[in-house]
Amino acid sequence: MGTIANTDVKTARSASEKRNWIYAKKPVGKLYNYRQWVGYILLLFLFSAPFFKINGNPFLMFNIIERRFSIFGNLFYPQDLYIFVFGMLILMVCVVLFTVVYGRVWCGWTCPQTIFMELIFRRIEYWIEGDWKQQKKLDEGPDSDLKAWKKLAKHSIFFAISFLISNVFLAYIIGVDSLYRIIVDPIEAHYLGFISILIFTGLFYAVFAHVREIVCTTICPYGRLQSVLLDEQTVTVAYDVHRGEPRGKKKREDDNKGDCIDCKLCVHVCPTGIDIRNGIQMECVSCTACIDACDAVMDKIGKPTRLIGFYAMGEVEDKPTFKRSNGRAIAYSIVLFALITVFCVMIFNRPLLDGRVLRAKGSSYQQREDGYISNLYTLELMNKSGKVIQFTLKPEDDETRIEMVNPIKELKKDGSAMLSFFLLQRKETIKSYKQDVKVDIVVDGEVIEKMKTTFIGSVSSK
């Protein structure tokens, strides 16, 4: 198991020590360009998912208040708890396996905190205040009208974007239709919703304007779990110490120096303020900014790239028994793919109607004058199809008849109904006091749900 090195991280180290604010240099390079493509695609998905609808249902919605969830346009209710639990288990397994194989790539490439911070808020900061040296000079310089205007502009934009994010976040929770009513109706009609938007706005503003990298280095539990999940086969961003050391400025006649010229660009571009050359560290989010910065320097001095690159922990720690293998990565990836496939199958093969049939409480069978034995049942139906459904009930075997008490043949979208009906069998066909019977729910000539219950009656004497 790999160990996480201690470093002089430029964050809040203790309550008594003043926080050392991080000024990150604007990154450039091939990996940064790839990361931007990934980030902006995910941002497009994040901002559009709750507003895009399939069959009138949001593509994604997690309405905890009303206990209604929409995934890929399919509505889920408390009756679908088993799917939700399975999805959470898959998520946990994915987090563990992905981290074991690929390290903390999720944090640097796909985590919403990183995407918003690096691709939106920090870029606005670069646009208004300049690169890291200009930002530091501005903050350490005397107060002036220009400084005040820049700070006002930056924080106003930060607050406006935080307000937009809070609205999108609320759309995931309560649905876009409820959010629209909050926006267009008077404030007094939805004061709780309005207060929620303000609270979320303040929270997001505080995170992206002030807390920043502390979310990744201190608050987020995933970063703390990293040291437990990594092992010698885990691929992570690391510095090749054998090639780079001893570091220092190079002279033509000096061949004893390593490839690292100690330019510290890898430190300047790091959003969490660490020095990757000090070893594998919990605070590293694998954003690869240091790789781009180091590769650019290596190109300039005519040295091979990837002095900082993707290495297995066993390589970095120089374990004598280490042998790099891709077999585990392939096996884990197959497991992840299989779990996700099963989850998708469970989602898309969920029945359109959820039904539960029970014998009427306190009732027994009745013997009719026409020679039939009847049992009374209640049926609770819920429409989960996202559209109006016409349905009929049909016994599965020919020896059973059904007689509706309150005939209902249509369920509205997201609607539910409670039905009562009799099942009847001729006395001479009953072979046991208690037997299993099945009732089918038929929609458009297709059986979409089979419900099982018991039928009791007196056995005919021969």
Sequence and secondary structure as in RCSB ss.txt:
>XXXX:A:sequence
MGTIANTDVKTARSASEKRNWIYAKKPVGKLYNYRQWVGYILLLFLFSAPFFKINGNPFLMFNIIERRFSIFGNL
FYPQDLYIFVFGMLILMVCVVLFTVVYGRVWCGWTCPQTIFMELIFRRIEYWIEGDWKQQKKLDEGPDSDLKAWK
KLAKHSIFFAISFLISNVFLAYIIGVDSLYRIIVDPIEAHYLGFISILIFTGLFYAVFAHVREIVCTTICPYGRL
QSVLLDEQTVTVAYDVHRGEPRGKKKREDDNKGDCIDCKLCVHVCPTGIDIRNGIQMECVSCTACIDACDAVMDK
IGKPTRLIGFYAMGEVEDKPTFKRSNGRAIAYSIVLFALITVFCVMIFNRPLLDGRVLRAKGSSYQQREDGYISN
LYTLELMNKSGKVIQFTLKPEDDETRIEMVNPIKELKKDGSAMLSFFLLQRKETIKSYKQDVKVDIVVDGEVIEK
MKTTFIGSVSSK
>XXXX:A:secstr
         SS   TTS           SHHHHHHHHHHHHHHHHHHHTTT EETTEESEEEETTTTEEEETTEE
E GGGHHHHHHHHHHHHHHHHHHHHHHTTHHHHHT HHHHHIIIIIHHHHHHHH SHHHHHHHHHS   HHHHHH
HHHHHHHHHHHHHHHHHHHHHHHH HHHHHHHHHS GGGGHHHHHHHHHHHHHHHHIIIIITTHIIIII HHHHH
HHHH  TT EEEEE HHHH S     TT  SS S     HHHHT TT   GGG   TT     HHHHHHHHHHHH
HT  S SEEEEEHHHHTT TT    SHHHHHHHHHHHHHHHHHHHHHHTS SEEEEEEE TT   EE TTSEEEE
EEEEEEEE SSS EE EEEESSTTEEEEESS   EE TT EEEEEEEEEEEGGG  SSEEEEEEEEEETTEEEEE
EEEEEE      
